[in-house]
Amino acid sequence: MNKIEKNSHKSTAKIFQLLKENGEMSAKQLSERLAMTTMGVRQHLQLLEESGELTFFDKKAPRGRPTRLWKLTEKANHHFEDGHEELTVQLLISVKEVFGEAGLEKLISKREETTLALYQKEVLAFDSISERLQALVKLRNQEGYMASFEVQQDCYWLYENHCPICAAATTCLNFCRSELQIFSLLFEGLAVITREEHIVEGARRCAYKVIAN
């Protein structure tokens, strides 16, 4: 791979990353984040559309021409997914076949117990909601969830732009129930957490609303 090809590959990877983290974006927005010309970004976007990894839609503007926004397609998911997902799904199916629903639930409960203990060690050292969210985001990013949080006037939002266990969670929704339970326990007495957007249900990301008690 020559220098030009390497630079092109890096730019494409950054486009995928930005769209994964931010959702739909215009060529102008991407060019500003990538420090590239709008024309250069459009060339990348066109190639990625032809490969089926990007698509676009036009959003009406208050004035002037509509804004063209680009977003990832399902085909682009392979850039983010864990290569072991097929094995994981097969193992879950096997556990269910051999040990039944009770065995599968026991497996999920054990994972929840282990994860909660790890998270509590790192998160409960802090007293405020924002500090606990910051610690939780750090842990989730180490696990590949591309997490972040923001503060709004009346609440906090925890975002996860990627789900490395998506295949497993799709096979068994109790994994998602378990994760929400873990989050709730980490903020018990401080805040109530609800899941407002869900990747497994077709959303671009998982979004959790955190409201102080």
C-alpha positions in Angstrom: 0.0 0.0 0.0 1.5 3.3 -1.1 1.3 6.6 0.8 -1.7 7.9 -1.1 -3.6 4.6 -0.4 -2.7 4.7 3.3 -4.0 8.3 3.6 -7.2 7.3 1.8 -7.7 4.3 4.1 -7.2 6.5 7.2 -9.7 9.1 5.9 -12.3 6.3 5.3 -11.7 4.9 8.8 -12.2 8.3 10.3 -15.4 8.9 8.3 -16.8 5.6 9.6 -15.8 6.6 13.2 -17.4 10.0 13.0 -20.7 8.7 11.5 -20.8 5.9 14.1 -20.3 8.4 17.0 -22.4 11.3 15.7 -25.0 9.8 13.4 -25.8 11.4 10.1 -23.5 14.2 9.0 -23.1 16.5 6.0 -20.0 16.5 3.8 -19.2 20.0 5.1 -19.4 18.8 8.7 -17.1 15.9 7.9 -14.7 18.1 6.1 -14.4 20.3 9.1 -13.7 17.4 11.5 -11.3 15.8 9.1 -9.5 19.0 8.0 -10.1 18.0 4.4 -11.7 19.9 1.5 -15.4 19.3 1.0 -14.7 18.0 -2.5 -12.2 15.4 -1.1 -14.7 14.2 1.5 -17.4 13.9 -1.2 -15.2 11.7 -3.3 -14.8 9.3 -0.3 -18.5 9.4 0.4 -19.4 8.6 -3.2 -17.1 5.5 -3.2 -18.5 4.3 0.1 -22.1 4.8 -1.2 -21.1 2.7 -4.3 -19.8 0.0 -1.9 -23.1 0.0 -0.1 -21.6 1.1 3.3 -23.1 4.6 3.3 -26.4 6.1 2.2 -27.8 9.6 2.3 -31.0 11.6 2.6 -31.8 15.2 2.0 -33.1 17.3 4.9 -35.1 20.4 4.2 -33.5 23.6 5.3 -35.4 26.8 6.5 -33.9 28.6 3.6 -32.0 27.5 0.4 -31.3 24.1 -0.8 -31.8 20.9 1.3 -28.8 19.6 3.3 -27.6 16.2 2.2 -26.8 14.0 5.2 -24.8 10.8 5.2 -25.2 7.8 7.4 -23.9 4.2 7.8 -25.7 1.2 6.4 -25.9 -2.2 8.1 -23.2 -3.3 5.7 -20.7 -1.0 7.4 -21.2 -2.7 10.8 -18.4 -5.2 10.1 -15.9 -2.4 10.7 -17.0 -2.3 14.3 -18.3 -5.7 15.3 -16.4 -8.4 17.2 -15.1 -11.2 15.0 -16.1 -13.8 17.6 -19.8 -12.9 17.5 -20.8 -16.0 15.5 -19.1 -18.3 18.0 -20.8 -16.5 20.9 -24.2 -16.9 19.3 -23.6 -20.6 18.7 -22.5 -21.1 22.3 -25.6 -19.4 23.6 -27.8 -21.5 21.5 -26.0 -24.6 22.7 -26.3 -23.6 26.3 -30.1 -23.1 25.8 -30.4 -26.5 24.1 -28.4 -28.4 26.7 -29.4 -26.6 29.9 -32.6 -24.9 29.0 -33.8 -21.4 29.7 -32.8 -21.7 33.4 -29.2 -22.6 32.4 -29.0 -19.6 30.1 -30.4 -17.3 32.8 -27.8 -18.6 35.2 -25.1 -17.8 32.8 -26.4 -14.3 32.3 -26.8 -13.8 36.1 -23.2 -14.9 36.6 -22.0 -12.4 34.0 -24.1 -9.7 35.6 -22.6 -10.5 39.1 -19.0 -10.4 37.8 -19.5 -7.2 35.8 -21.3 -5.4 38.6 -18.5 -6.2 41.1 -15.9 -4.8 38.6 -18.0 -1.7 37.9 -18.8 -1.0 41.6 -15.1 -1.0 42.4 -14.4 1.7 39.9 -17.7 3.7 39.9 -18.8 3.7 43.6 -15.6 5.5 44.6 -17.4 8.7 43.4 -20.4 10.4 45.0 -21.8 12.6 42.2 -23.8 11.5 39.2 -21.4 13.1 36.7 -18.3 11.5 38.3 -19.9 8.1 38.3 -21.0 8.6 34.7 -17.4 9.6 33.7 -16.0 6.4 35.4 -18.7 4.2 33.8 -18.0 5.7 30.3 -14.3 4.9 30.8 -15.1 1.3 31.6 -17.5 0.9 28.7 -15.0 2.4 26.3 -12.4 -0.1 27.4 -15.0 -2.8 26.4 -15.7 -1.2 23.0 -19.0 0.5 23.5 -17.9 3.9 22.2 -19.6 5.6 25.1 -20.0 9.2 26.1 -22.3 11.3 28.3 -23.7 14.8 28.4 -25.5 17.0 30.8 -28.8 18.7 30.0 -30.8 21.0 32.1 -32.9 18.5 33.9 -31.0 15.2 33.4 -28.0 13.4 32.1 -27.7 11.2 29.0 -25.4 8.2 28.6 -24.8 7.2 25.0 -23.3 4.0 23.6 -22.7 4.2 19.8 -21.6 0.6 19.4 -22.6 -2.7 21.0 -19.8 -5.3 20.9 -22.2 -7.9 22.2 -25.0 -7.0 19.8 -25.2 -10.5 18.2 -25.5 -12.1 21.6 -28.0 -9.5 22.8 -30.1 -10.0 19.7 -30.1 -13.8 20.4 -31.0 -13.3 24.1 -32.5 -9.9 25.1 -31.8 -10.8 28.8 -28.3 -9.5 28.2 -29.8 -6.0 27.7 -32.0 -6.4 30.7 -29.0 -7.4 32.7 -27.0 -4.3 31.6 -29.8 -1.9 32.5 -30.0 -3.6 35.9 -26.3 -3.1 36.4 -26.5 0.6 35.5 -29.5 1.1 37.9 -27.6 -0.5 40.8 -24.6 1.7 40.2 -26.7 4.8 40.6 -29.1 3.5 43.3 -30.1 6.3 45.6 -28.7 8.9 43.2 -30.7 8.6 40.0 -33.2 6.6 38.0 -32.0 5.3 34.6 -34.2 4.4 31.7 -33.2 3.2 28.2 -34.7 5.5 25.6 -33.0 4.2 22.4 -31.9 0.6 21.8 -29.5 -0.7 19.1 -31.2 -4.1 19.2 -34.5 -2.5 18.3 -33.0 -0.7 15.3 -31.8 2.5 16.8 -28.4 4.0 15.8 -27.2 3.8 19.4 -28.3 3.0 22.9 -29.3 6.0 24.9 -29.9 6.1 28.6 -31.7 8.9 30.4 -30.4 9.5 33.9 -32.6 11.6 36.2 -31.5 12.6 39.7 -33.7 11.4 42.6 
